[in-house]
Amino acid sequence: MRRCDVVVIKYPQSDTIETRSVGYANAIHRRTHTLDYATPFRMSTEIARGTVVDNGRYEVLEEINRGGTAIVYRGVDRALSLDVALKVIDTGADAKVRVPLGAVKREIKYATKLSDKQNNSLCRLMNVVNHGDLLILVWEFVRGSDVLDFINENGGYLRENVARNLFSQLVHAIQTIHAQGFCHRDIKPENAIISDGRLKLIDFGLAKSLESAKTRGIGTPDYMSPELISQDGEPKSGKYDAKACDVWSSACMLYIMLTGKYPFQDAQHPNNVKMTLRNIMDGRIAPITRNVSPQVEDLILRMLNPDPAKRLTLREVARHPWLTDEGDEATREAKKKKVSSQWIIMDRLRRTFRSMTTSR
């Protein structure tokens, strides 16, 4: 089952989260909120295979993802003989799901800014074209698995050194986004693709300027920080530290990579969204039962501090011993051996040089 974008504008009437098996033993289930607009109907953004757009430049090949507000197809850029991802959004007046034009413009604006940066951890926006009432965002096509599939393909959780490598790339990608003055607001395993060992962050549909981020109750519930949730079931309002929210979501993603479980999922009511949100508000993190290093556990807990003012900043995360390789015993030993071998080589070169000068 393909992933589905989740935008929580108001808490849904249903308390449940739909879970979808992916066919692996001990697999993490995809958890998708079923909102009113996400019911299965024929979306106006559906395009038949073989359709060509933009004066024949792009051809639609197959559907690869479907969300509440858009469908993503694999296509081909005939001019460049290159596979692309075509995100199709209906902007017509009679669209069954109205997407705020301002949100679409923001996604294009921020993605365009990022496309100018030489960062292999971010998916590039290549073009924007119209097809009737449909707006089509032409993205770089990334071959590979999203992080959730990657975890399941590797037995339901990742070894710590593998998780460290991917998480380091994720942190670098988010740092680039923040440096451009905006936040992602929907960081999760489904929004990161692994291709040839490289992680690429995708989907900037919820991106927002750091200075104007005020709308709360938005994102995917399993990854939402407590300051985005209210006690009475209605979203809070007012400016918040959007960088800190991205840090929180990243910690949830790291937790899932290492454990194969959702950090705030209620054990007795695993599919109940309100229980998940209550656990987030109360700071009830499911214990990490797998054998992980104290350093990474410390990192996760400090990133999941309920108080955004006390939560680690992304800069502090990047400098944490677990990411700088200082907290891993095996890595420390490897460094010692590397330094030792380098010293031996240099000593041999010095001895050789001395013997050459003496012989003269």
N, C-alpha and C positions, 0 to 999 in steps of 0.2 A: 504494500500500500504506500502510495506517495505521501510525502509530508504535506501539511496544510498550514498556511499562514494563520496566525491567531491574533486578532486584535480585540482586546477587551475594552469596549467603550463604556458599557455598563455590565455589571455582573449578570450572567445569563440566568433565566428563570430556572433552568435545570441545574442541579447541584453536581451533576456527574460529568466526568471526563471520559470520552470515548477512548478505549485502548485498542490498539491494533497489533496483532501478532505479526512478526516478520519472518517466522519460519526457522528460527534457530533455537537450540536448547539453551535454557538460561538467558534468553534474549530480553533486552529492554524493550518494553512495549512503547510504541509511539502513542503519546497522550495528546489528543486533539479535542479542544473545546468545540462542542457542537452549538454554534450560535444560530439564531433564527435565520440569518441570511446564508448560512452555510449548508442548508438543506439541499439534497441532491436534485437539482433541476438542470435543464439544458441551459447553460450559460450563453449569453449573447457574445461572449468572447471566444466561443468555439470557432475554429477555422479548420476547414477540411484539409486533409493531407494533399500536398501537391499545389496548394494555393500559392500564388506568387504576389508579392507586395513591393511597393516602392519601385514601380516601373520595371518589375521583373528581376530586381536585384536579389531579393531574398525569397527563398522557397521554403514552405513549411513541410517538415518531414514527419514528426511524431510528437505527441504530447508527452512531456516528462514530469510535469508537476501541476497541481491544481489547488488553488487556495480560495478563500471566500470572495476575493475581489479580482482575481486575475488567473489566467492560465499561462503556463510557460511551455513553449514548444522548442524542440531541437529543430534548427533550420540550417540552411546553407547560404552563405554569401557567395553568389555566383561570380561576382566581380573579383573576389579574392580567393575563390575555391577553398573556403574556410567554414567550418561548422560554427554556428552561433546559437545563442539562446534567445528566443523571442518571447518577451513578457508582454502579454496582450491585455490591455485594460479598456473597458467600455466607458467612454466619456460622453455618450449620447444622453439626451434628456430623458429617454424612456428606458434607460438601463435598469435592470432588475436590482442591481447592487450599485448604488451611487458612490463613487469614490471622490472625495473632496479634491477638487482640482489643485488646491493649494498643496495638498500632501504629495500629489504626483509631481508638481513643479519642484517641491523640495527634494524629492528623491532624485530627480534629474540634475538639479543644481549641485547637490552634494556628491553624487556619483561622478559628475563631470569634473569637479575639483579633484576628486581622488584619482581619476583616470590620468591626470597630469603627473601624478607621483609615481616614481619608480619603486613600487612595492609589490612584490610577488605574492603577498598575503592578502591582497584585495582584488576582487573581481572587477574588471574594467567595463564601463559603459562605452559602447562603440558608436552608437547612432540612435536617433529617435525618429520614427516615421509615422505617418498617418495612413489608415486604411479605412475609409468611410468614417464612422463614428469611433473606430477603434484607434487607440494610441498604442504603438508598439515600441517597446524599449529593447534595443538590440544589445545584448550583453555578450561578453566573452563566454564561450562555451567551455566549461571545465569538466573534463572526463574524470570520473572517479566516484567514490562513495562519500555521502555525507558522514559526519563523525559518528552519528548514531548507528548507521549501517556498519561503519568501520569497527566500532566497538563490538557489535554483534558478530561480525565476521571473525573476530579475534577471541571468541569464547565468552563474551558478555562483559568484559572489562579489559583495561589495558595495563601492561606492565608499567612500572613507574617511570622508567627511562623513556619509554615511548610517549607516555602522557606528558612528560616534561618537554620533550621536543615539540610536540604539537601545541602545548600551552604557551611555550615561549614565542612561537610564531603568532598565536592568537593575541598575546599581549602586545607584540610589535604592531600588529594590524590595528588594534584599538588605539594605541598611542598615536599612530598616523592620523586616524580619524579625529581624535581629540585635538591634535595639533592644528587641524584645519578649522577648528571652532565648532564642531558639532559632535553629537553622540549617536550611537547606533540604536539603542533601546530595545533590541530584540536578539540579543546574543544567546545562542543555544546551539546544540549539536547539529540540528537540522539546517542551520544557516551557515555551516562551515563545511566545505568540500575538501577532501584529501585526494590529491592527484600527484602521483609519483613522489610520495613522501612529503609533499608541500601542502600546507593548509591555506585555503583561500576563504575569506569571509565574504558572504554574499548577502543580498536582500537588504537594501537601504530604505525600504518602504516606510519605516517608522523613525528614520533619522530626523534629528531636530537640532537647531542651533542651541549651543550650551547656554546662551543668554536668554533665549525665549522658551525654554522647556518648562511649561507650566501644567500641561494636561497630564493628569495622573490616571491610574487605573488602566494603563495601556501597556501592551506587551503580551507575553505568554505567562500565565499564572505561576507555573513551576519555577520561573526564573525572576519573578518580580520581587523587588526589595520592599521591606516593610513600609518605608515612607511613601510608597505608591499606593498603599492599601489603607482603607479606612475601617474603623470599628463597626460602623453602622451599615455597611454594605454599599455605600455610595462613594465614588471616587473623590479623593481629596482635591483641593485646588491650591494654586499658589506655586511660586518658583521653588525649585529644588535643585540639588546638586546632581546633575545628570551623569557626570563622570562617575560618581560614587555608585549610581545605579548600574552602570556598565561593569564596574568592578564586582558588584554582587552577582550579577548574571554570569560573569566569567568564573567565579568561584563555584557556582552551581554546576557549570559545565565541567570544571575540573573534577568535582566530586563524582559526577556521573562517569567520567572517563576511568576513574580509579576503582569505583565500586560497582558500576552497572546498576545503580539505583538512584532514585530521585531524592535529594536531601530532605525535603519537607513532606514527602508523601506519607500519609497516615497509614500505619500498618493495618489497622482495623477497617479503615475505609479508604482503600487505595485509589478509588476512582471518584472520590468526592472532592470537588474543587474548593468548597467552603472550608473543609477540614484542612486542606493544603494551605489555604490562605491564613487560617487560624494558626497553624503551626509556624508559618512565617512570622506572623505578628508576635507570637509568644516566644520566638527564638528556639523552637523545639527541632533541633537538627537530628536526624536519624544517626545513631552511632556508626562510625566506620568500622565494620567488622572484618574487613580484609586487612592483611598485614601490609601496612604502608609505613614509611619512615615518619618519625616524630616531626621532621622539618616540614613535610608537605601537609601534615595534619594541622600544624601551627599556622601555616600559610592560609589554608582554607578557613579555619576558624576566625582568623583576623580579618579576612576579606568578608566574612559573613557577620561582622559585628552589626547588630541592629541599629546602632547609632552611626549615621553616615559621617559625622564629624570625627568619630574614632576609628572608622573603617580604614584599612590601608588604602593609600592612593595608588594609582597605577604605577607611578614612579617607584614607590616603595615595594610594590609587588615585583617589579623588574629587578630590584636589588636584593630581594629576599635570598637567603643562602640556598634554598632549594633550587632556585633558578640560576644562581651563579655557580652552581656545581660544588659549592663548599659544604653542602649538607649531606652529600652522598658519599659513604665510605668507599665504595668501589671506585667512584670517580676520583676521590682524593688519592687513592692508591695508584690509579692510572696516571694522574698528574705527576706523582712522585717518580714513577718509573720513566715518564717522558722526560722530566727534568734531568733525572739521573743519566739517561741515555744521551741526552744532548750534551751534558757535561763531559761524558766519556768521549764523545766524538770531538768536542772542542779540545780536550786534553791531548788526544791523539794528534790533532792538527798542530797544536803547539809543539809537541815533541818532534813531529816530522820537520817543522819549520826550523827548530833549533839544530837538529842534526844536519840539515842542509846548510845552514849558515856556518856551523862548526867545521864541516868538511871543506868549506872554501878557505 
